[in-house]
Amino acid sequence: MSIRLDGQVAIVTGAGRGLGRAHALALAERGAKIVVNDLAAADAQQVAGEIVSAGGSALAHACTVADNDQVEAMVRQTMEHWGRVDILVNNAGILRDKSFHKMSLDDFRLVLEVHLMGSVHCTKAVWDIMREQKYGRVLFTSSSTGLYGNFGQANYGAAKMAMVGLMNTLHLEGIKYNIRVNCLAPAAGTAMTEGLFPQEAFELLAPETVSPGVVFLVSQDAPSRTVLAAGGGGFAVYKGFETDGVNLLPDRLTADGVADAWGAINNEARMKELQTGFEQASKLAMKAATNLGIDLA
């Protein structure tokens, strides 16, 4: 299968350097027209110029995704120029790392504003366009820090796990409009991660080794509601499972009962990947009804 994106328009945020630049170039190579967004105008222009020089189509747009008015102006310019938006890659981000007890609330909010609200601003600005054209591919950038945690990155981890929650709901809301929504959890050697990896690992984890996964996740035959881990040419899927659990009604519903049943509650033998929040509520209600002899049918 050869993935092509001819005629499609893609907005890539934070595309002036690092991962965003690699994503923009990879999408352009497959035929997409690219809006190169970056806070640094010179970097955005440089990448747009690279795409045009290689025979592609690109616009540079410098703005901060944390400002909704600027994001809406970028999308208006895109629509005026090309008349559609098929792909959105939410990649823009910053770091303000400190242990939680030393971290200021301003630094916590700033990271959420750029990563989470920046992604919300961009997605909201294109959502109705994608609904009306009955086609869209949205990619959020999560992180292993959000999925698993990392010392000194409480703000970043909170923002990155929020991407998964946002994906889960937008996946459900976008299904009937052929909008597919996914997350990328990249491990890449970039300016943001310099010094975090040994030099050899830093070189192995080049941004270009991640971008093939991005092209797939925004392609016509992409999955939806998938968290793809990617780095160094390797790819894996993160899944969130829930144990089957137990019900403590009618006579064990105490904290001591929870403690006594912890082995069974935490038993992974019948774990399941739930598809909606309602599915969890239904499971718990059914277990309660079974224990109490109530027919919920």
LOKOLKOL-871952 format. One record per residue (C-alpha): residue number from 1; x, y, z. Coordinates in steps of 0.2 Angstrom, whole numbers, plus 5000, padded with zeros to 4 digits. Last residue first. Layout:
N
<roti><bado>NUM</bado><east>X</east><north>Y</north><up>Z</up></roti>
...
END
This chain:
297
<roti><bado>297</bado><east>4836</east><north>4971</north><up>5158</up></roti>
<roti><bado>296</bado><east>4842</east><north>4978</north><up>5175</up></roti>
<roti><bado>295</bado><east>4836</east><north>4963</north><up>5185</up></roti>
<roti><bado>294</bado><east>4840</east><north>4965</north><up>5203</up></roti>
<roti><bado>293</bado><east>4847</east><north>4950</north><up>5213</up></roti>
<roti><bado>292</bado><east>4858</east><north>4961</north><up>5225</up></roti>
<roti><bado>291</bado><east>4874</east><north>4954</north><up>5219</up></roti>
<roti><bado>290</bado><east>4869</east><north>4954</north><up>5201</up></roti>
<roti><bado>289</bado><east>4863</east><north>4972</north><up>5202</up></roti>
<roti><bado>288</bado><east>4879</east><north>4978</north><up>5209</up></roti>
<roti><bado>287</bado><east>4889</east><north>4969</north><up>5195</up></roti>
<roti><bado>286</bado><east>4877</east><north>4976</north><up>5182</up></roti>
<roti><bado>285</bado><east>4880</east><north>4994</north><up>5189</up></roti>
<roti><bado>284</bado><east>4899</east><north>4993</north><up>5188</up></roti>
<roti><bado>283</bado><east>4899</east><north>4986</north><up>5171</up></roti>
<roti><bado>282</bado><east>4886</east><north>5000</north><up>5165</up></roti>
<roti><bado>281</bado><east>4897</east><north>5014</north><up>5173</up></roti>
<roti><bado>280</bado><east>4912</east><north>5007</north><up>5164</up></roti>
<roti><bado>279</bado><east>4903</east><north>5006</north><up>5147</up></roti>
<roti><bado>278</bado><east>4897</east><north>5024</north><up>5150</up></roti>
<roti><bado>277</bado><east>4915</east><north>5030</north><up>5150</up></roti>
<roti><bado>276</bado><east>4917</east><north>5023</north><up>5132</up></roti>
<roti><bado>275</bado><east>4927</east><north>5010</north><up>5123</up></roti>
<roti><bado>274</bado><east>4933</east><north>4999</north><up>5137</up></roti>
<roti><bado>273</bado><east>4949</east><north>4989</north><up>5135</up></roti>
<roti><bado>272</bado><east>4946</east><north>4973</north><up>5145</up></roti>
<roti><bado>271</bado><east>4955</east><north>4964</north><up>5159</up></roti>
<roti><bado>270</bado><east>4949</east><north>4947</north><up>5163</up></roti>
<roti><bado>269</bado><east>4965</east><north>4939</north><up>5172</up></roti>
<roti><bado>268</bado><east>4972</east><north>4956</north><up>5178</up></roti>
<roti><bado>267</bado><east>4967</east><north>4954</north><up>5196</up></roti>
<roti><bado>266</bado><east>4967</east><north>4971</north><up>5205</up></roti>
<roti><bado>265</bado><east>4950</east><north>4970</north><up>5212</up></roti>
<roti><bado>264</bado><east>4953</east><north>4951</north><up>5216</up></roti>
<roti><bado>263</bado><east>4969</east><north>4955</north><up>5226</up></roti>
<roti><bado>262</bado><east>4961</east><north>4970</north><up>5234</up></roti>
<roti><bado>261</bado><east>4946</east><north>4961</north><up>5241</up></roti>
<roti><bado>260</bado><east>4952</east><north>4962</north><up>5259</up></roti>
<roti><bado>259</bado><east>4957</east><north>4981</north><up>5257</up></roti>
<roti><bado>258</bado><east>4940</east><north>4985</north><up>5248</up></roti>
<roti><bado>257</bado><east>4931</east><north>4976</north><up>5262</up></roti>
<roti><bado>256</bado><east>4941</east><north>4986</north><up>5275</up></roti>
<roti><bado>255</bado><east>4936</east><north>5002</north><up>5267</up></roti>
<roti><bado>254</bado><east>4918</east><north>4996</north><up>5268</up></roti>
<roti><bado>253</bado><east>4905</east><north>4989</north><up>5257</up></roti>
<roti><bado>252</bado><east>4906</east><north>4970</north><up>5262</up></roti>
<roti><bado>251</bado><east>4888</east><north>4967</north><up>5266</up></roti>
<roti><bado>250</bado><east>4877</east><north>4969</north><up>5251</up></roti>
<roti><bado>249</bado><east>4887</east><north>4973</north><up>5240</up></roti>
<roti><bado>248</bado><east>4906</east><north>4972</north><up>5238</up></roti>
<roti><bado>247</bado><east>4906</east><north>4971</north><up>5219</up></roti>
<roti><bado>246</bado><east>4922</east><north>4964</north><up>5210</up></roti>
<roti><bado>245</bado><east>4934</east><north>4970</north><up>5197</up></roti>
<roti><bado>244</bado><east>4935</east><north>4966</north><up>5178</up></roti>
<roti><bado>243</bado><east>4952</east><north>4975</north><up>5177</up></roti>
<roti><bado>242</bado><east>4953</east><north>4990</north><up>5166</up></roti>
<roti><bado>241</bado><east>4964</east><north>4992</north><up>5151</up></roti>
<roti><bado>240</bado><east>4972</east><north>5007</north><up>5143</up></roti>
<roti><bado>239</bado><east>4982</east><north>5003</north><up>5128</up></roti>
<roti><bado>238</bado><east>4998</east><north>5011</north><up>5121</up></roti>
<roti><bado>237</bado><east>5002</east><north>5005</north><up>5103</up></roti>
<roti><bado>236</bado><east>5020</east><north>5002</north><up>5098</up></roti>
<roti><bado>235</bado><east>5032</east><north>5008</north><up>5084</up></roti>
<roti><bado>234</bado><east>5051</east><north>5008</north><up>5082</up></roti>
<roti><bado>233</bado><east>5061</east><north>5018</north><up>5069</up></roti>
<roti><bado>232</bado><east>5071</east><north>5027</north><up>5082</up></roti>
<roti><bado>231</bado><east>5055</east><north>5033</north><up>5091</up></roti>
<roti><bado>230</bado><east>5036</east><north>5030</north><up>5090</up></roti>
<roti><bado>229</bado><east>5022</east><north>5027</north><up>5103</up></roti>
<roti><bado>228</bado><east>5005</east><north>5027</north><up>5094</up></roti>
<roti><bado>227</bado><east>4990</east><north>5031</north><up>5104</up></roti>
<roti><bado>226</bado><east>4975</east><north>5025</north><up>5094</up></roti>
<roti><bado>225</bado><east>4957</east><north>5032</north><up>5095</up></roti>
<roti><bado>224</bado><east>4955</east><north>5031</north><up>5076</up></roti>
<roti><bado>223</bado><east>4964</east><north>5020</north><up>5063</up></roti>
<roti><bado>222</bado><east>4970</east><north>5028</north><up>5047</up></roti>
<roti><bado>221</bado><east>4964</east><north>5022</north><up>5030</up></roti>
<roti><bado>220</bado><east>4964</east><north>5040</north><up>5023</up></roti>
<roti><bado>219</bado><east>4980</east><north>5045</north><up>5031</up></roti>
<roti><bado>218</bado><east>4983</east><north>5055</north><up>5046</up></roti>
<roti><bado>217</bado><east>4989</east><north>5041</north><up>5057</up></roti>
<roti><bado>216</bado><east>5000</east><north>5034</north><up>5043</up></roti>
<roti><bado>215</bado><east>5009</east><north>5050</north><up>5040</up></roti>
<roti><bado>214</bado><east>5012</east><north>5052</north><up>5058</up></roti>
<roti><bado>213</bado><east>5019</east><north>5035</north><up>5060</up></roti>
<roti><bado>212</bado><east>5031</east><north>5039</north><up>5046</up></roti>
<roti><bado>211</bado><east>5036</east><north>5055</north><up>5056</up></roti>
<roti><bado>210</bado><east>5045</east><north>5046</north><up>5070</up></roti>
<roti><bado>209</bado><east>5061</east><north>5041</north><up>5063</up></roti>
<roti><bado>208</bado><east>5063</east><north>5058</north><up>5055</up></roti>
<roti><bado>207</bado><east>5063</east><north>5066</north><up>5072</up></roti>
<roti><bado>206</bado><east>5080</east><north>5057</north><up>5076</up></roti>
<roti><bado>205</bado><east>5080</east><north>5045</north><up>5090</up></roti>
<roti><bado>204</bado><east>5096</east><north>5036</north><up>5085</up></roti>
<roti><bado>203</bado><east>5106</east><north>5052</north><up>5087</up></roti>
<roti><bado>202</bado><east>5099</east><north>5055</north><up>5104</up></roti>
<roti><bado>201</bado><east>5102</east><north>5037</north><up>5109</up></roti>
<roti><bado>200</bado><east>5121</east><north>5039</north><up>5104</up></roti>
<roti><bado>199</bado><east>5122</east><north>5056</north><up>5113</up></roti>
<roti><bado>198</bado><east>5115</east><north>5049</north><up>5130</up></roti>
<roti><bado>197</bado><east>5097</east><north>5055</north><up>5132</up></roti>
<roti><bado>196</bado><east>5090</east><north>5070</north><up>5142</up></roti>
<roti><bado>195</bado><east>5103</east><north>5082</north><up>5137</up></roti>
<roti><bado>194</bado><east>5093</east><north>5088</north><up>5122</up></roti>
<roti><bado>193</bado><east>5075</east><north>5084</north><up>5124</up></roti>
<roti><bado>192</bado><east>5067</east><north>5100</north><up>5119</up></roti>
<roti><bado>191</bado><east>5080</east><north>5104</north><up>5106</up></roti>
<roti><bado>190</bado><east>5076</east><north>5087</north><up>5098</up></roti>
<roti><bado>189</bado><east>5080</east><north>5069</north><up>5100</up></roti>
<roti><bado>188</bado><east>5064</east><north>5060</north><up>5099</up></roti>
<roti><bado>187</bado><east>5053</east><north>5048</north><up>5108</up></roti>
<roti><bado>186</bado><east>5035</east><north>5051</north><up>5102</up></roti>
<roti><bado>185</bado><east>5018</east><north>5048</north><up>5109</up></roti>
<roti><bado>184</bado><east>5007</east><north>5051</north><up>5095</up></roti>
<roti><bado>183</bado><east>4988</east><north>5053</north><up>5098</up></roti>
<roti><bado>182</bado><east>4973</east><north>5049</north><up>5086</up></roti>
<roti><bado>181</bado><east>4957</east><north>5056</north><up>5080</up></roti>
<roti><bado>180</bado><east>4948</east><north>5051</north><up>5064</up></roti>
<roti><bado>179</bado><east>4934</east><north>5062</north><up>5057</up></roti>
<roti><bado>178</bado><east>4923</east><north>5052</north><up>5045</up></roti>
<roti><bado>177</bado><east>4908</east><north>5063</north><up>5050</up></roti>
<roti><bado>176</bado><east>4899</east><north>5049</north><up>5059</up></roti>
<roti><bado>175</bado><east>4915</east><north>5045</north><up>5069</up></roti>
<roti><bado>174</bado><east>4919</east><north>5063</north><up>5075</up></roti>
<roti><bado>173</bado><east>4910</east><north>5063</north><up>5091</up></roti>
<roti><bado>172</bado><east>4917</east><north>5047</north><up>5097</up></roti>
<roti><bado>171</bado><east>4934</east><north>5050</north><up>5092</up></roti>
<roti><bado>170</bado><east>4933</east><north>5068</north><up>5099</up></roti>
<roti><bado>169</bado><east>4929</east><north>5060</north><up>5116</up></roti>
<roti><bado>168</bado><east>4944</east><north>5048</north><up>5117</up></roti>
<roti><bado>167</bado><east>4956</east><north>5061</north><up>5109</up></roti>
<roti><bado>166</bado><east>4952</east><north>5074</north><up>5122</up></roti>
<roti><bado>165</bado><east>4956</east><north>5061</north><up>5136</up></roti>
<roti><bado>164</bado><east>4972</east><north>5055</north><up>5127</up></roti>
<roti><bado>163</bado><east>4977</east><north>5073</north><up>5125</up></roti>
<roti><bado>162</bado><east>4974</east><north>5076</north><up>5144</up></roti>
<roti><bado>161</bado><east>4988</east><north>5064</north><up>5147</up></roti>
<roti><bado>160</bado><east>5000</east><north>5076</north><up>5138</up></roti>
<roti><bado>159</bado><east>4995</east><north>5091</north><up>5148</up></roti>
<roti><bado>158</bado><east>4996</east><north>5083</north><up>5165</up></roti>
<roti><bado>157</bado><east>5013</east><north>5075</north><up>5160</up></roti>
<roti><bado>156</bado><east>5020</east><north>5092</north><up>5155</up></roti>
<roti><bado>155</bado><east>5014</east><north>5101</north><up>5171</up></roti>
<roti><bado>154</bado><east>5020</east><north>5087</north><up>5182</up></roti>
<roti><bado>153</bado><east>5037</east><north>5086</north><up>5173</up></roti>
<roti><bado>152</bado><east>5050</east><north>5085</north><up>5186</up></roti>
<roti><bado>151</bado><east>5051</east><north>5066</north><up>5187</up></roti>
<roti><bado>150</bado><east>5043</east><north>5058</north><up>5173</up></roti>
<roti><bado>149</bado><east>5026</east><north>5050</north><up>5172</up></roti>
<roti><bado>148</bado><east>5018</east><north>5034</north><up>5163</up></roti>
<roti><bado>147</bado><east>5006</east><north>5040</north><up>5150</up></roti>
<roti><bado>146</bado><east>5009</east><north>5058</north><up>5152</up></roti>
<roti><bado>145</bado><east>5027</east><north>5057</north><up>5153</up></roti>
<roti><bado>144</bado><east>5027</east><north>5044</north><up>5139</up></roti>
<roti><bado>143</bado><east>5020</east><north>5058</north><up>5128</up></roti>
<roti><bado>142</bado><east>5005</east><north>5065</north><up>5119</up></roti>
<roti><bado>141</bado><east>5004</east><north>5074</north><up>5103</up></roti>
<roti><bado>140</bado><east>4987</east><north>5076</north><up>5096</up></roti>
<roti><bado>139</bado><east>4983</east><north>5071</north><up>5078</up></roti>
<roti><bado>138</bado><east>4967</east><north>5075</north><up>5069</up></roti>
<roti><bado>137</bado><east>4961</east><north>5068</north><up>5052</up></roti>
<roti><bado>136</bado><east>4946</east><north>5075</north><up>5044</up></roti>
<roti><bado>135</bado><east>4932</east><north>5071</north><up>5031</up></roti>
<roti><bado>134</bado><east>4914</east><north>5075</north><up>5031</up></roti>
<roti><bado>133</bado><east>4917</east><north>5091</north><up>5022</up></roti>
<roti><bado>132</bado><east>4905</east><north>5100</north><up>5034</up></roti>
<roti><bado>131</bado><east>4912</east><north>5090</north><up>5049</up></roti>
<roti><bado>130</bado><east>4930</east><north>5094</north><up>5044</up></roti>
<roti><bado>129</bado><east>4926</east><north>5113</north><up>5043</up></roti>
<roti><bado>128</bado><east>4917</east><north>5112</north><up>5059</up></roti>
<roti><bado>127</bado><east>4932</east><north>5105</north><up>5068</up></roti>
<roti><bado>126</bado><east>4945</east><north>5116</north><up>5060</up></roti>
<roti><bado>125</bado><east>4945</east><north>5130</north><up>5073</up></roti>
<roti><bado>124</bado><east>4941</east><north>5119</north><up>5088</up></roti>
<roti><bado>123</bado><east>4956</east><north>5108</north><up>5084</up></roti>
<roti><bado>122</bado><east>4968</east><north>5122</north><up>5083</up></roti>
<roti><bado>121</bado><east>4961</east><north>5130</north><up>5099</up></roti>
<roti><bado>120</bado><east>4960</east><north>5113</north><up>5109</up></roti>
<roti><bado>119</bado><east>4978</east><north>5109</north><up>5104</up></roti>
<roti><bado>118</bado><east>4984</east><north>5126</north><up>5110</up></roti>
<roti><bado>117</bado><east>4973</east><north>5123</north><up>5126</up></roti>
<roti><bado>116</bado><east>4982</east><north>5107</north><up>5130</up></roti>
<roti><bado>115</bado><east>5000</east><north>5110</north><up>5124</up></roti>
<roti><bado>114</bado><east>5002</east><north>5129</north><up>5125</up></roti>
<roti><bado>113</bado><east>4990</east><north>5133</north><up>5139</up></roti>
<roti><bado>112</bado><east>4994</east><north>5118</north><up>5149</up></roti>
<roti><bado>111</bado><east>5013</east><north>5122</north><up>5149</up></roti>
<roti><bado>110</bado><east>5009</east><north>5140</north><up>5154</up></roti>
<roti><bado>109</bado><east>4998</east><north>5135</north><up>5168</up></roti>
<roti><bado>108</bado><east>5011</east><north>5125</north><up>5176</up></roti>
<roti><bado>107</bado><east>5024</east><north>5138</north><up>5174</up></roti>
<roti><bado>106</bado><east>5012</east><north>5151</north><up>5181</up></roti>
<roti><bado>105</bado><east>5008</east><north>5139</north><up>5196</up></roti>
<roti><bado>104</bado><east>5027</east><north>5140</north><up>5200</up></roti>
<roti><bado>103</bado><east>5036</east><north>5123</north><up>5201</up></roti>
<roti><bado>102</bado><east>5048</east><north>5120</north><up>5216</up></roti>
<roti><bado>101</bado><east>5036</east><north>5108</north><up>5225</up></roti>
<roti><bado>100</bado><east>5032</east><north>5100</north><up>5208</up></roti>
<roti><bado>99</bado><east>5050</east><north>5096</north><up>5203</up></roti>
<roti><bado>98</bado><east>5055</east><north>5108</north><up>5189</up></roti>
<roti><bado>97</bado><east>5053</east><north>5107</north><up>5170</up></roti>
<roti><bado>96</bado><east>5046</east><north>5121</north><up>5160</up></roti>
<roti><bado>95</bado><east>5044</east><north>5113</north><up>5143</up></roti>
<roti><bado>94</bado><east>5036</east><north>5120</north><up>5127</up></roti>
<roti><bado>93</bado><east>5024</east><north>5113</north><up>5114</up></roti>
<roti><bado>92</bado><east>5018</east><north>5114</north><up>5096</up></roti>
<roti><bado>91</bado><east>5013</east><north>5097</north><up>5088</up></roti>
<roti><bado>90</bado><east>4995</east><north>5097</north><up>5085</up></roti>
<roti><bado>89</bado><east>4994</east><north>5089</north><up>5067</up></roti>
<roti><bado>88</bado><east>4978</east><north>5094</north><up>5058</up></roti>
<roti><bado>87</bado><east>4973</east><north>5086</north><up>5042</up></roti>
<roti><bado>86</bado><east>4960</east><north>5089</north><up>5029</up></roti>
<roti><bado>85</bado><east>4958</east><north>5108</north><up>5029</up></roti>
<roti><bado>84</bado><east>4949</east><north>5116</north><up>5015</up></roti>
<roti><bado>83</bado><east>4947</east><north>5130</north><up>5003</up></roti>
<roti><bado>82</bado><east>4966</east><north>5132</north><up>4998</up></roti>
<roti><bado>81</bado><east>4970</east><north>5150</north><up>5000</up></roti>
<roti><bado>80</bado><east>4955</east><north>5158</north><up>5009</up></roti>
<roti><bado>79</bado><east>4953</east><north>5142</north><up>5019</up></roti>
<roti><bado>78</bado><east>4971</east><north>5143</north><up>5025</up></roti>
<roti><bado>77</bado><east>4970</east><north>5161</north><up>5029</up></roti>
<roti><bado>76</bado><east>4954</east><north>5158</north><up>5039</up></roti>
<roti><bado>75</bado><east>4963</east><north>5144</north><up>5049</up></roti>
<roti><bado>74</bado><east>4978</east><north>5155</north><up>5053</up></roti>
<roti><bado>73</bado><east>4966</east><north>5169</north><up>5059</up></roti>
<roti><bado>72</bado><east>4957</east><north>5157</north><up>5070</up></roti>
<roti><bado>71</bado><east>4974</east><north>5152</north><up>5078</up></roti>
<roti><bado>70</bado><east>4978</east><north>5170</north><up>5081</up></roti>
<roti><bado>69</bado><east>4962</east><north>5173</north><up>5089</up></roti>
<roti><bado>68</bado><east>4964</east><north>5157</north><up>5100</up></roti>
<roti><bado>67</bado><east>4981</east><north>5163</north><up>5107</up></roti>
<roti><bado>66</bado><east>4990</east><north>5148</north><up>5115</up></roti>
<roti><bado>65</bado><east>4993</east><north>5142</north><up>5097</up></roti>
<roti><bado>64</bado><east>5006</east><north>5156</north><up>5095</up></roti>
<roti><bado>63</bado><east>5008</east><north>5163</north><up>5078</up></roti>
<roti><bado>62</bado><east>5019</east><north>5162</north><up>5063</up></roti>
<roti><bado>61</bado><east>5011</east><north>5156</north><up>5047</up></roti>
<roti><bado>60</bado><east>5021</east><north>5149</north><up>5033</up></roti>
<roti><bado>59</bado><east>5012</east><north>5142</north><up>5017</up></roti>
<roti><bado>58</bado><east>5017</east><north>5127</north><up>5008</up></roti>
<roti><bado>57</bado><east>5015</east><north>5118</north><up>4991</up></roti>
<roti><bado>56</bado><east>5027</east><north>5105</north><up>4985</up></roti>
<roti><bado>55</bado><east>5041</east><north>5105</north><up>4972</up></roti>
<roti><bado>54</bado><east>5056</east><north>5102</north><up>4983</up></roti>
<roti><bado>53</bado><east>5059</east><north>5120</north><up>4983</up></roti>
<roti><bado>52</bado><east>5042</east><north>5123</north><up>4989</up></roti>
<roti><bado>51</bado><east>5044</east><north>5111</north><up>5004</up></roti>
<roti><bado>50</bado><east>5061</east><north>5119</north><up>5009</up></roti>
<roti><bado>49</bado><east>5053</east><north>5136</north><up>5008</up></roti>
<roti><bado>48</bado><east>5039</east><north>5131</north><up>5019</up></roti>
<roti><bado>47</bado><east>5053</east><north>5125</north><up>5031</up></roti>
<roti><bado>46</bado><east>5063</east><north>5141</north><up>5031</up></roti>
<roti><bado>45</bado><east>5047</east><north>5152</north><up>5032</up></roti>
<roti><bado>44</bado><east>5042</east><north>5143</north><up>5048</up></roti>
<roti><bado>43</bado><east>5059</east><north>5145</north><up>5056</up></roti>
<roti><bado>42</bado><east>5060</east><north>5164</north><up>5051</up></roti>
<roti><bado>41</bado><east>5042</east><north>5167</north><up>5059</up></roti>
<roti><bado>40</bado><east>5046</east><north>5159</north><up>5075</up></roti>
<roti><bado>39</bado><east>5030</east><north>5154</north><up>5084</up></roti>
<roti><bado>38</bado><east>5028</east><north>5141</north><up>5071</up></roti>
<roti><bado>37</bado><east>5015</east><north>5135</north><up>5059</up></roti>
<roti><bado>36</bado><east>5019</east><north>5127</north><up>5042</up></roti>
<roti><bado>35</bado><east>5003</east><north>5126</north><up>5033</up></roti>
<roti><bado>34</bado><east>5006</east><north>5111</north><up>5021</up></roti>
<roti><bado>33</bado><east>4999</east><north>5105</north><up>5005</up></roti>
<roti><bado>32</bado><east>4999</east><north>5086</north><up>5005</up></roti>
<roti><bado>31</bado><east>5008</east><north>5076</north><up>4991</up></roti>
<roti><bado>30</bado><east>5016</east><north>5062</north><up>5001</up></roti>
<roti><bado>29</bado><east>5033</east><north>5072</north><up>5002</up></roti>
<roti><bado>28</bado><east>5023</east><north>5086</north><up>5009</up></roti>
<roti><bado>27</bado><east>5017</east><north>5075</north><up>5023</up></roti>
<roti><bado>26</bado><east>5035</east><north>5069</north><up>5027</up></roti>
<roti><bado>25</bado><east>5042</east><north>5087</north><up>5026</up></roti>
<roti><bado>24</bado><east>5028</east><north>5094</north><up>5038</up></roti>
<roti><bado>23</bado><east>5031</east><north>5079</north><up>5050</up></roti>
<roti><bado>22</bado><east>5050</east><north>5082</north><up>5050</up></roti>
<roti><bado>21</bado><east>5048</east><north>5101</north><up>5054</up></roti>
<roti><bado>20</bado><east>5036</east><north>5097</north><up>5068</up></roti>
<roti><bado>19</bado><east>5047</east><north>5084</north><up>5076</up></roti>
<roti><bado>18</bado><east>5062</east><north>5096</north><up>5077</up></roti>
<roti><bado>17</bado><east>5060</east><north>5114</north><up>5069</up></roti>
<roti><bado>16</bado><east>5048</east><north>5126</north><up>5062</up></roti>
<roti><bado>15</bado><east>5033</east><north>5115</north><up>5062</up></roti>
<roti><bado>14</bado><east>5027</east><north>5119</north><up>5080</up></roti>
<roti><bado>13</bado><east>5009</east><north>5117</north><up>5072</up></roti>
<roti><bado>12</bado><east>5006</east><north>5106</north><up>5057</up></roti>
<roti><bado>11</bado><east>4991</east><north>5111</north><up>5046</up></roti>
<roti><bado>10</bado><east>4988</east><north>5099</north><up>5032</up></roti>
<roti><bado>9</bado><east>4978</east><north>5102</north><up>5016</up></roti>
<roti><bado>8</bado><east>4974</east><north>5087</north><up>5005</up></roti>
<roti><bado>7</bado><east>4976</east><north>5087</north><up>4986</up></roti>
<roti><bado>6</bado><east>4988</east><north>5073</north><up>4985</up></roti>
<roti><bado>5</bado><east>4989</east><north>5064</north><up>5002</up></roti>
<roti><bado>4</bado><east>4996</east><north>5047</north><up>4996</up></roti>
<roti><bado>3</bado><east>5000</east><north>5031</north><up>5005</up></roti>
<roti><bado>2</bado><east>5007</east><north>5017</north><up>4995</up></roti>
<roti><bado>1</bado><east>5000</east><north>5000</north><up>5000</up></roti>
END
